[in-house]
Amino acid sequence: VIISQTINHFYSTPNASTSLNYVGYLPAFSFCFVVLSYFIEKIISNRSKRKQIVREWYNKSLLEPSLQPINALFEDIKYLTYKHLEVFEYKQTTLTRSEFLRYKGEINSQFQKIKEVFYNETLLPIFQNYPDIAESASGFLLSIQDSYVILFGGNSIDSDLFSLFINDLYIEKGKVLATLKKPLFYTKFDFMIERVGQWFRK
Amino acid sequence: MQIELAPYKNPTTTVYTGRPQGIEVREKLKLEAIDKSSDKVEILIPEDTTSFNPSFFLGLLYGSIQKLGIEKFKEKYNLIITTPDKELYKVIDSNLQDGFRNALNSLNKRTGLNSTF
């Protein structure tokens, strides 16, 4: 109705195309603004709902199931470290050079196996959906592996290095958890869109 | 062409670790220039090595893998584990596989489902 009235007004006004009197178009502008606001609000609202669904899905399908394996991984690494720590220097003095090298290889291999199970069962599913997140988490695992291998890399265990390793272990665990939590955060862009949506709803 | 990695290992340890260390060795060996040549390269991992961590592998070779692609890289570079000990060989080989897997995942990460965040 508003549009047809505006069109009628336009054609009934002499020299309408050159008229500078825009007041007659105000109802049409208002109408367009209302329609535009409605669609913008709808788009923003749908986007927020979709984001919320994805967040919930990530939380239930990927994050929650990974918490227990993360705890288990770090406990296993700690156990493995203490186990080898107890016998390392004894082995160094009793085994031949080649036997000792093989033993050090075994220490490395045991860590590698624990890491691989975690990588395949926990990180790979995340990799398929959030490659950047999984790659960061994987980077922290490489860092722990480095600390572990360095600890057993020489002929004896440096007690300072051991304290540093245990310290690093828990710091890296915190980093892995913090990284996996990232997709749950709202980005600055999300907040901005939310505020725009709220403004339109008003 | 053969590259000996033995001089690039701390003599008091039996391990290769760390991405920055790998990058440093890459620069010393001028692998960027070698990548451009048509020469085939054999990289010798010393026999007293008990760990060749993926972090070091990535630092040393990821640039080449990225540039050449995995197939051409494998044609050009041959990583040779020199230890005569079968058990130790398996361990180092598994380290290398892990390094390749990490490199592949980094290369392919953009082809996974896109993150919506």
Chai-1 contact restraints between the chains, C-beta under 6 A:
chainA,res_idxA,chainB,res_idxB,connection_type,confidence,min_distance_angstrom,max_distance_angstrom,comment,restraint_id
A,V54,B,T116,contact,1.0,0.0,6.0,A-B,restraint_1
A,L101,B,T50,contact,1.0,0.0,6.0,A-B,restraint_2
A,R102,B,D85,contact,1.0,0.0,6.0,A-B,restraint_3
A,R102,B,E87,contact,1.0,0.0,6.0,A-B,restraint_4
A,R102,B,L88,contact,1.0,0.0,6.0,A-B,restraint_5
A,K104,B,T14,contact,1.0,0.0,6.0,A-B,restraint_6
A,K104,B,T50,contact,1.0,0.0,6.0,A-B,restraint_7
A,G105,B,T50,contact,1.0,0.0,6.0,A-B,restraint_8
A,G105,B,L88,contact,1.0,0.0,6.0,A-B,restraint_9
A,G105,B,V91,contact,1.0,0.0,6.0,A-B,restraint_10
A,N108,B,T50,contact,1.0,0.0,6.0,A-B,restraint_11
A,N108,B,S51,contact,1.0,0.0,6.0,A-B,restraint_12
A,N108,B,V91,contact,1.0,0.0,6.0,A-B,restraint_13
A,S109,B,V91,contact,1.0,0.0,6.0,A-B,restraint_14
A,Q112,B,S94,contact,1.0,0.0,6.0,A-B,restraint_15
A,Q128,B,G112,contact,1.0,0.0,6.0,A-B,restraint_16
A,N129,B,L113,contact,1.0,0.0,6.0,A-B,restraint_17
A,Y130,B,S115,contact,1.0,0.0,6.0,A-B,restraint_18
A,P131,B,K109,contact,1.0,0.0,6.0,A-B,restraint_19
A,P131,B,G112,contact,1.0,0.0,6.0,A-B,restraint_20
A,E135,B,K109,contact,1.0,0.0,6.0,A-B,restraint_21
A,L142,B,P54,contact,1.0,0.0,6.0,A-B,restraint_22
A,L142,B,S55,contact,1.0,0.0,6.0,A-B,restraint_23
A,Q145,B,N53,contact,1.0,0.0,6.0,A-B,restraint_24
A,D146,B,T17,contact,1.0,0.0,6.0,A-B,restraint_25
A,D146,B,G18,contact,1.0,0.0,6.0,A-B,restraint_26
A,D146,B,N53,contact,1.0,0.0,6.0,A-B,restraint_27
A,D146,B,S55,contact,1.0,0.0,6.0,A-B,restraint_28
A,V149,B,V15,contact,1.0,0.0,6.0,A-B,restraint_29
A,V149,B,T17,contact,1.0,0.0,6.0,A-B,restraint_30
A,V149,B,S51,contact,1.0,0.0,6.0,A-B,restraint_31
A,V149,B,N53,contact,1.0,0.0,6.0,A-B,restraint_32
A,I150,B,T17,contact,1.0,0.0,6.0,A-B,restraint_33
A,G153,B,T13,contact,1.0,0.0,6.0,A-B,restraint_34
A,G153,B,V15,contact,1.0,0.0,6.0,A-B,restraint_35
A,G154,B,T12,contact,1.0,0.0,6.0,A-B,restraint_36
A,G154,B,T13,contact,1.0,0.0,6.0,A-B,restraint_37
A,P183,B,F117,contact,1.0,0.0,6.0,A-B,restraint_38
